[in-house]
Amino acid sequence: MSTQKDVCNTPSEFEAAIPAKTSRRPAFRGQTVVDAPGHYPLDTAGNSVVVLHGVLGAAERAAYIAKATAVQRASGWSGYGMKPRLELCYSTTGKPFNYSNVNHTTVAYPDHVAALLPPLAERIDEELRRATGAGNTFTELSTGVDICYDKTFPRGGSVAAHKDNTDPNWGMVLIFSLGQTRYLRVRRDSDRSFFNIVMPDNSVVAMHGASFQKEYTHQVDKLYADEEIWPRLSLNARYL
């Protein structure tokens, strides 16, 4: 069972309110915080995070928002209850896929998303080449999920710690963010250390590496209880 609606407010509300809206930064005591764009190695196995800011020009951003705010997303059930977010799953074929022992209905990537992803992936490849001398080898687009967090959900919604390590294992997971700033919290299994990546409006974070999704979890926590909630769109695309 799920609920559906037009989500994340209207394009005009996004344009009027979002660019200046952040969220309160947790203390993150003793933890790494990534504020700036760049390439951030996480270990000696080649796993890293790539961060890009200001990825779309004003006209491109407005055109994407006009399309993305019209997408019908649903808040469905998981093994832990109703998901605290609205989402729609994509695939290259539009066929269902199995993840965490659950079959997920998908639609084929819509035109506005299919047009957006190649230049973003190219930017990530360029940053990897600049920083390491080697580009991205995970170039085959796989499944994706289009998420909205907003005041529909207590404290702005969230996603619990998890790994995108289904079969096949994805070597790159790209996250494109629009709207209220949130934090991607990446935790390494071996020592339980956290890397907290700031995701401002119009930014991309790529979790990159052959064993990233085996050795790290990632999550987006709820906002503080007294914090103002603004919408956020999060497009997640996975690559083989």
C-alpha positions as CSV (number, residue, x, y, z in Angstrom):
1,M,0.0,0.0,0.0
2,S,1.3,3.5,-0.8
3,T,0.2,7.1,-1.1
4,Q,0.9,9.3,-4.1
5,K,0.7,13.0,-4.9
6,D,2.5,15.8,-6.6
7,V,5.4,16.4,-4.3
8,C,8.0,18.9,-3.1
9,N,5.9,22.0,-3.5
10,T,5.8,24.0,-6.8
11,P,8.6,25.3,-9.0
12,S,7.9,28.8,-7.8
13,E,8.2,27.8,-4.2
14,F,11.5,26.1,-4.9
15,E,12.9,29.2,-6.6
16,A,11.6,31.6,-4.0
17,A,12.7,29.8,-0.8
18,I,15.3,27.1,-1.4
19,P,18.6,28.6,-2.4
20,A,19.2,30.2,1.0
21,K,17.8,27.3,3.1
22,T,20.2,25.1,4.8
23,S,19.8,22.9,7.9
24,R,21.4,23.1,11.3
25,R,24.7,21.3,11.4
26,P,25.0,18.6,14.0
27,A,28.1,18.7,16.2
28,F,29.6,15.6,14.5
29,R,32.1,15.5,17.4
30,G,35.3,13.7,16.4
31,Q,34.0,13.0,12.9
32,T,35.1,14.3,9.5
33,V,33.0,16.9,7.8
34,V,33.3,17.6,4.1
35,D,32.2,21.1,3.1
36,A,34.0,21.8,-0.1
37,P,33.9,20.2,-3.6
38,G,36.7,17.9,-4.6
39,H,37.9,14.3,-4.4
40,Y,38.1,12.6,-1.0
41,P,39.9,9.2,-0.7
42,L,38.5,7.1,2.1
43,D,40.9,4.1,2.2
44,T,43.7,2.4,0.4
45,A,41.3,0.2,-1.6
46,G,40.4,3.0,-3.9
47,N,37.1,3.9,-2.4
48,S,36.4,7.6,-2.4
49,V,33.8,10.4,-2.4
50,V,33.6,13.0,-5.2
51,V,31.7,16.2,-4.4
52,L,30.6,18.8,-7.0
53,H,28.8,22.1,-6.2
54,G,26.8,24.4,-8.5
55,V,26.5,21.8,-11.2
56,L,23.6,23.4,-13.1
57,G,23.2,26.9,-14.5
58,A,20.2,28.9,-13.5
59,A,18.2,28.1,-16.6
60,E,19.0,24.4,-16.5
61,R,18.2,24.2,-12.8
62,A,14.8,25.9,-13.3
63,A,13.9,23.6,-16.2
64,Y,14.8,20.5,-14.2
65,I,12.8,21.6,-11.2
66,A,9.8,22.3,-13.4
67,K,9.9,18.6,-14.5
68,A,11.0,17.1,-11.2
69,T,8.3,18.7,-9.1
70,A,5.7,17.1,-11.3
71,V,6.9,13.5,-10.8
72,Q,4.5,11.3,-8.9
73,R,6.4,9.6,-6.0
74,A,5.0,7.3,-3.4
75,S,5.7,6.6,0.3
76,G,5.6,2.8,0.4
77,W,6.2,0.1,3.0
78,S,9.6,-1.3,3.8
79,G,10.5,-4.1,6.3
80,Y,10.5,-1.4,9.0
81,G,7.2,0.3,8.2
82,M,6.2,3.3,6.1
83,K,9.2,4.9,4.5
84,P,9.7,8.5,5.8
85,R,10.1,9.9,2.3
86,L,8.5,9.9,-1.1
87,E,10.2,8.0,-4.0
88,L,10.0,6.6,-7.4
89,C,12.3,3.9,-8.8
90,Y,13.9,4.1,-12.2
91,S,15.6,1.5,-14.5
92,T,16.8,1.5,-18.0
93,T,14.1,-1.0,-19.0
94,G,11.2,-0.1,-16.8
95,K,11.1,-3.6,-15.4
96,P,10.9,-4.4,-11.7
97,F,14.1,-5.2,-9.8
98,N,14.8,-7.0,-6.6
99,Y,16.6,-5.2,-3.8
100,S,16.7,-6.3,-0.1
101,N,14.5,-9.3,-1.1
102,V,11.8,-6.9,-2.2
103,N,10.6,-6.5,-5.8
104,H,10.5,-2.8,-6.7
105,T,8.4,-1.5,-9.5
106,T,10.2,0.9,-11.8
107,V,9.6,3.2,-14.7
108,A,12.1,3.9,-17.4
109,Y,14.3,6.9,-16.7
110,P,12.3,10.0,-17.9
111,D,13.7,12.3,-20.5
112,H,14.6,15.1,-18.0
113,V,16.6,12.6,-15.9
114,A,18.2,10.8,-18.8
115,A,19.4,14.1,-20.2
116,L,20.9,15.2,-16.8
117,L,22.9,12.1,-15.9
118,P,25.5,11.9,-18.6
119,P,27.0,15.4,-18.1
120,L,27.0,14.8,-14.3
121,A,28.8,11.5,-14.8
122,E,31.3,13.2,-17.1
123,R,32.0,15.9,-14.4
124,I,32.7,13.1,-11.9
125,D,35.1,11.4,-14.4
126,E,36.9,14.7,-14.9
127,E,37.4,15.2,-11.2
128,L,38.6,11.6,-10.7
129,R,41.1,12.1,-13.5
130,R,42.3,15.4,-12.1
131,A,42.8,14.0,-8.6
132,T,44.0,10.4,-9.3
133,G,45.0,10.3,-13.0
134,A,42.4,7.5,-13.6
135,G,38.8,8.1,-14.6
136,N,35.6,6.4,-13.7
137,T,35.3,2.8,-14.9
138,F,31.7,2.4,-13.6
139,T,29.8,3.8,-16.6
140,E,26.9,1.5,-17.2
141,L,23.7,3.1,-15.8
142,S,21.7,0.7,-13.7
143,T,18.7,1.4,-11.4
144,G,17.9,4.7,-9.6
145,V,15.6,6.3,-7.2
146,D,14.0,9.7,-7.2
147,I,13.3,10.9,-3.7
148,C,11.5,13.8,-2.0
149,Y,12.0,14.9,1.6
150,D,9.6,17.5,2.9
151,K,7.2,18.6,5.7
152,T,4.9,15.6,4.8
153,F,7.2,13.7,7.2
154,P,8.2,14.4,10.7
155,R,11.5,16.3,10.9
156,G,11.8,16.4,7.1
157,G,12.1,12.6,6.4
158,S,15.2,10.5,6.4
159,V,16.8,7.3,5.1
160,A,18.3,4.8,7.5
161,A,21.9,3.5,7.3
162,H,22.1,1.0,4.5
163,K,24.3,-0.3,1.7
164,D,23.6,-0.4,-2.0
165,N,25.2,-3.8,-2.3
166,T,22.7,-5.9,-4.0
167,D,23.7,-8.3,-6.8
168,P,25.2,-6.8,-9.0
169,N,27.4,-4.6,-6.8
170,W,27.3,-1.0,-7.9
171,G,30.7,0.7,-8.2
172,M,29.3,4.3,-8.3
173,V,26.2,5.8,-6.8
174,L,25.6,9.4,-7.8
175,I,23.4,11.7,-5.7
176,F,22.1,14.9,-7.2
177,S,20.5,17.3,-4.6
178,L,18.2,20.2,-5.0
179,G,16.6,22.1,-2.1
180,Q,17.3,22.2,1.6
181,T,20.9,21.3,2.6
182,R,21.1,17.9,4.2
183,Y,24.1,15.7,5.2
184,L,25.1,12.4,3.7
185,R,26.6,10.4,6.6
186,V,29.0,7.7,5.3
187,R,30.3,5.2,7.9
188,R,33.1,2.7,7.5
189,D,32.4,-0.8,8.8
190,S,36.0,-1.5,9.9
191,D,36.4,1.3,12.5
192,R,32.8,2.8,12.5
193,S,34.2,6.2,11.6
194,F,31.9,8.7,10.0
195,F,32.4,11.0,7.0
196,N,29.7,13.7,6.9
197,I,29.3,15.2,3.4
198,V,27.3,18.5,3.1
199,M,24.8,18.3,0.3
200,P,23.7,21.9,-0.6
201,D,21.3,22.9,-3.3
202,N,22.5,22.1,-6.8
203,S,25.2,19.7,-5.8
204,V,26.4,16.1,-6.6
205,V,28.0,13.5,-4.4
206,A,29.3,10.3,-5.9
207,M,30.2,7.3,-3.7
208,H,32.9,5.6,-5.9
209,G,34.8,2.4,-5.6
210,A,34.6,-1.3,-6.3
211,S,34.1,-2.2,-2.6
212,F,32.4,1.0,-1.4
213,Q,29.0,-0.5,-1.0
214,K,30.4,-3.5,0.8
215,E,32.5,-1.6,3.3
216,Y,30.5,1.5,4.0
217,T,26.9,2.4,4.9
218,H,25.3,5.7,4.1
219,Q,22.3,7.5,5.6
220,V,20.4,10.9,5.7
221,D,19.3,11.7,9.2
222,K,16.2,13.6,10.3
223,L,16.3,17.3,11.0
224,Y,16.2,18.7,14.6
225,A,12.7,18.7,16.1
226,D,12.5,22.5,16.2
227,E,14.0,23.1,12.8
228,E,12.2,24.6,9.8
229,I,11.5,22.0,7.1
230,W,12.0,22.8,3.4
231,P,11.7,20.4,0.5
232,R,14.6,18.5,-1.0
233,L,14.8,16.5,-4.1
234,S,17.4,13.7,-4.2
235,L,18.1,11.9,-7.5
236,N,20.1,8.7,-6.9
237,A,21.6,6.9,-9.9
238,R,23.6,3.6,-9.7
239,Y,26.3,2.5,-12.1
240,L,28.0,-0.8,-12.9
